[in-house]
């Protein structure tokens, strides 16, 4: 299978947003908080502060892989002004 990795950098805000669309072909995704504020993830529903999966500031991460598969949507919300989320998906 050819490598079709997609790398993105996304500024999160206090308004939740979709960061990964539903993808039935997703094999892997890595979401890394590269900012100075916490980010919260939600799967198939709205993301809320202090709910879901917390990515700690300065490098907190979440990995989707064959042992932890998820092909649905992923939403995120930031705990302060514009934390940065790095996303790799294939």
C-alpha positions in Angstrom: 0.0 0.0 0.0 1.5 3.4 -0.9 2.1 5.9 1.8 -0.6 8.5 1.7 0.1 10.3 4.9 -1.5 13.7 5.3 0.0 16.2 7.8 -2.0 19.2 9.0 -1.6 21.9 11.6 -4.8 23.3 13.0 -5.5 26.1 15.4 -8.1 25.1 17.9 -10.4 27.5 19.7 -13.0 27.5 22.5 -15.6 26.6 19.8 -15.5 22.9 19.0 -14.7 21.8 15.5 -14.2 18.7 13.4 -10.5 17.8 13.1 -10.9 14.4 11.4 -13.7 13.6 9.1 -15.2 10.1 9.0 -12.8 7.9 7.0 -13.6 4.2 6.4 -10.1 3.7 5.0 -8.3 5.2 8.0 -5.4 3.0 9.1 -3.6 5.4 11.4 -3.9 8.9 12.9 -1.8 10.8 15.4 -3.1 13.9 17.1 -0.5 15.9 19.0 -1.1 19.1 21.1 1.8 21.4 20.1 0.4 24.4 22.0 0.4 25.9 25.5 -3.2 25.1 26.3 -5.0 21.8 26.7 -7.2 20.3 24.0 -10.1 18.0 24.4 -11.2 15.4 21.8 -14.6 13.8 21.3 -15.5 10.9 18.9 -18.7 11.3 16.9 -20.1 14.0 19.1 -19.4 17.6 20.1 -16.1 18.2 22.0 -16.4 20.0 25.3 -13.9 21.5 27.8 -13.1 19.1 30.6 -14.8 16.2 28.8 -13.7 13.4 26.4 -10.0 12.7 25.8 -7.6 15.4 27.2 -4.4 16.2 25.3 -2.2 18.0 27.8 -0.4 21.1 26.5 3.1 20.8 25.2 3.0 17.4 23.6 0.0 15.4 24.8 -1.1 12.9 22.1 -3.7 10.4 21.0 -3.0 7.6 18.5 -5.5 5.7 16.3 -4.1 2.5 15.0 -4.9 -1.2 14.3 -5.0 -1.9 18.1 -7.1 1.2 18.7 -9.2 1.6 15.6 -11.5 4.5 14.9 -12.9 5.5 11.5 -15.5 8.0 12.6 -15.3 11.7 13.1 -13.1 13.4 15.7 -13.9 16.8 17.1 -11.7 19.0 19.3 -12.0 22.1 21.4 -9.2 24.2 23.0 -9.0 25.2 26.6 -7.6 28.7 25.8 -6.9 30.9 22.9 -5.7 29.0 19.8 -3.8 25.9 21.0 -2.2 24.1 18.1 -3.1 20.5 17.0 -0.8 18.6 14.8 -2.5 15.8 12.8 -1.1 13.0 10.8 -3.5 10.5 9.1 -3.3 7.7 6.6 
